[in-house]
């Protein structure tokens, strides 16, 4: 479990493919100790397992299920990723509960820049439309954001310069794809309501 508050970025330094998976080497200032092997880390909103680590990098493994459901299939060497450690019971909750289980991939439709902020418009697939609520939470590439507005087939989020600087949003342009995870609370409510019918 994560909360979508990004303090670290990493850069992909190697991609190795075998018959069943990809091994991704990520260079970062985020220190992961040997005793933390097997721990979870969010990479652009995808919950992955650390399988190897050294002084300035770590390695994760991606299977076909992950590649088919996320932007990971497009990752290449030198790409930057948003990184977040899994939550501890003592972690300050600055964002919202993020599982790292990507619901879908969407595309950036438009970016409007203002004096001290920007509004980003994203495509809204039919299967996630009911979970997107104006002023509700959403995770895009692992970043906890607030839905500024909901329109027909699109939704908007507002970003401040601080968020763009600390995350990979500064590298993105119109047409790029991002990982989407809707708020888990909406899914639970829907499940409870279906069970009562």
N, C-alpha and C positions, 0 to 999 in steps of 0.2 A: 504494500500500500504506500502511496505517495501523496503529496499535497500540491504538486504543480508549481512550486516555488523554485526557480532555477538560480543556482549560485555558480555553477560550473558548466563549461562547454568542453568538448573533446573533439579531436580531429582524427578521422580514420586514416591510419597509416598502412594497414595491410588488409587484404581480403583474400582468404584462401578457401577454395571450394573442394569438397570431396563428394562422394556419392550421395550422402544423405543430408548435408548441411553446409553452411558457410561459417568460417571462423573469421571474426572481425577484430582486428587489433586497433585500439583507440588510445591515442596519446592525450594526456590531460594533466592538469595540476591537482586534480582530485586524487588524494592518496588512498589507495586500497591495499590493505595489508594481506600477507599470505594467509593469515588466520580467517580472513573474510571470504576466502574462496567458497563459492556456492551461494553467496548472498545475491540479492536482487538489486538491479540498478535500472533506472529508466533511461533509455536512449531515444530521444525524440518521441517520448511518450510510450515506447514499447518496453514492457517489463522483460528484462533479459537476465541471465545468470552469469556471474563472473566465473570463468573456468581457469583463468591464469592471470597473473599479475607480476609486474616488476616495478622499479622505482618510479617511472613516469608514464606507465601505460597499463592497460589491462585488456583481456581478451574475452569476447562473448561468442556464443554459438547461436546461429539462427537456422531453424528448420523450415521446410517448405510451407508449413501452415502460417508461420510468421511472415515469410516473404510474400505469400499470396494475399495477405490481409492488410499489409502496411506499406509504407513508402520504402521499407528496407530493400525491396527488390531493385530500387533505383540508386541506392547508396554506392558511392565510389570513393576511391582514395582521395584524400585532402578535403572531403566534405566535413563540415562541422556539425556536431550533434549537441542538443541540450541534454545535460546529465543531471540526474537526481538520485541520491541514495534513498533506500527504503526508510520509512518513518520509524522512529523509536517511540516508545510510550511517552517520553518526555519532550518530543518535538513540538515546537510552537506551530499551531495550525494557522498559517497565513493564507492558504488557498482553499481548496476543497478536497474531498476524498477522491483520489485518482488511483485506479487499479493498475494502469499500464496495460489494459486489455483494449486494444484499438477496435472501435466499432466499424469504421470505414475510413476511406481516404477521400479527401475533397480537394478542390482547386481554388486558388485565389482568383477572384473575378475582377477586383478593383482595389486600389489603394488611394485614399485621399489624404494628402498631407496638409496639416494646419500649422499654426505657429509653434505649439508645444505638444501636439499630439497628432495621431493619424487614425483614420477609420479604415478598417480592412473588411472587404466583402468576400464571402465564401459561398460556393455552391452548397445547397442544402438538399441532400438525397431524401427521397420519400420515406425511406425506412428509419430515418432519425428525426424527421420533422416534428413528430409528436413529443420528443424529448427536449426540444430546444425551446426555451422559455425566455422571453425578454426579461433582462436583469438576472437571469439564472446563470449558473456556472457551466463552463465547457472547457475541456482540455484540448489544445491544439499544439501538436508536436511536444506534448508533455507540459505545456505552460497553462496554468490555471488562469482563465480569463472570464470576463463577464460579457454576456450577450447584450450588446447595446440596442439592437433592434432585430426584428424578425420580419422578413418580407416574403413575397411569393418566390419560392425556389432558392432564396438566398438568406443569409443572416450576416450581421455586422458585429465586429468587436472593435473597441477603441483601445489603442496602445499609446502609452506615454514613452518618451525617449529612453527612460531608464530601462524599461522592459525590452525595447528594441536593442539596446546596447548590451544587456546581459544575456540575451538569448540569440538564437540563430535567425530571428525575424529580420535582422539587419541584412541578411544574405538573400532574402526571398524577394521574388518579383511576381507580377501578375502572370498567371499560368502555371506557377509551381504548385506541387501537391503537398498536402500536410496530413498528418495522422489526426483523426478525430476520436475523442472519447467523450460521450455524453455523460451527464451527471448520473451516477449509479442510483441515487435516491428515486429518480423517476422510474427506473426499471423495477425497483422493488415495489413501489406503489402500484404500478401496472400489474405486477404479478399477484399481489394481494387482492386487487379488485377482480382479476380474472378468476381467482380461486373462490371468490364469494358468489360468483354468478351461478 
